[in-house]
């Protein structure tokens, strides 16, 4: 529920910013996506609570072992997305 509340607060701010700046913003779509994501978080949390040991994700050492250049790839993505 905390995620959904934070999402609603952000969506309200984004809608106001878009309105002031004359930018199209589909608030209903954004709220729908946040609600669906919130529901999926609850489903995943319930599954985890039923079987916490069987749902672990790999740690970074295992990830790096499988994909040697993952750090560089992620850094490249971040740098590319933050170019102005």
C-alpha positions in Angstrom: 0.0 0.0 0.0 2.9 2.4 0.6 4.0 2.0 -3.0 0.6 2.8 -4.3 0.3 5.9 -2.0 3.7 7.2 -3.2 2.7 6.5 -6.8 -0.5 8.4 -6.4 1.3 11.4 -4.9 3.8 11.4 -7.8 1.1 11.0 -10.4 -0.7 14.0 -9.0 2.5 16.1 -9.2 3.3 14.9 -12.7 -0.3 15.7 -13.8 0.0 19.2 -12.4 3.4 19.8 -14.0 2.2 18.5 -17.3 -0.9 20.7 -17.2 1.1 23.8 -16.3 3.6 23.1 -19.1 1.0 22.2 -21.7 2.3 18.6 -22.0 -0.1 15.7 -22.7 -0.2 13.3 -19.8 -2.5 10.3 -19.5 -3.2 10.4 -15.8 -5.7 7.6 -16.0 -3.2 5.3 -17.8 -0.5 6.1 -15.2 -2.8 5.4 -12.3 -4.0 2.1 -13.9 -0.4 1.0 -14.3 0.6 2.0 -10.8 -2.4 0.0 -9.4 -1.6 -3.1 -11.5 2.1 -2.9 -10.4 1.0 -2.5 -6.8 -1.2 -5.6 -7.1 1.8 -7.6 -8.5 4.0 -6.5 -5.6 1.4 -7.9 -3.3 1.2 -11.2 -5.3 5.0 -11.5 -5.3 5.1 -10.7 -1.5 2.6 -13.4 -0.7 4.5 -15.9 -2.8 7.6 -15.0 -1.0 6.0 -15.3 2.4 4.8 -18.8 1.5 8.3 -20.0 0.3 11.0 -17.5 1.2 14.0 -19.8 0.5 12.8 -20.8 -2.9 12.4 -17.3 -4.3 15.9 -15.8 -3.9 17.4 -13.9 -6.8 21.0 -14.2 -7.7 23.5 -11.9 -6.0 25.8 -9.6 -7.9 28.8 -12.0 -7.8 26.7 -14.6 -9.6 25.4 -12.1 -12.1 28.9 -10.8 -12.8 30.1 -14.4 -13.2 27.5 -15.0 -15.8 27.8 -11.6 -17.6 31.4 -10.3 -17.3 30.6 -6.9 -18.7 27.4 -6.2 -16.8 28.8 -3.3 -14.8 30.0 -1.6 -18.0 26.7 -2.3 -19.7 24.7 -0.8 -16.8 26.9 2.2 -16.6 26.6 2.8 -20.3 22.8 2.7 -20.1 22.8 5.2 -17.2 25.2 7.6 -18.9 23.2 7.4 -22.2 19.8 8.0 -20.4 21.2 11.0 -18.5 22.6 12.9 -21.5 21.0 16.3 -21.9 
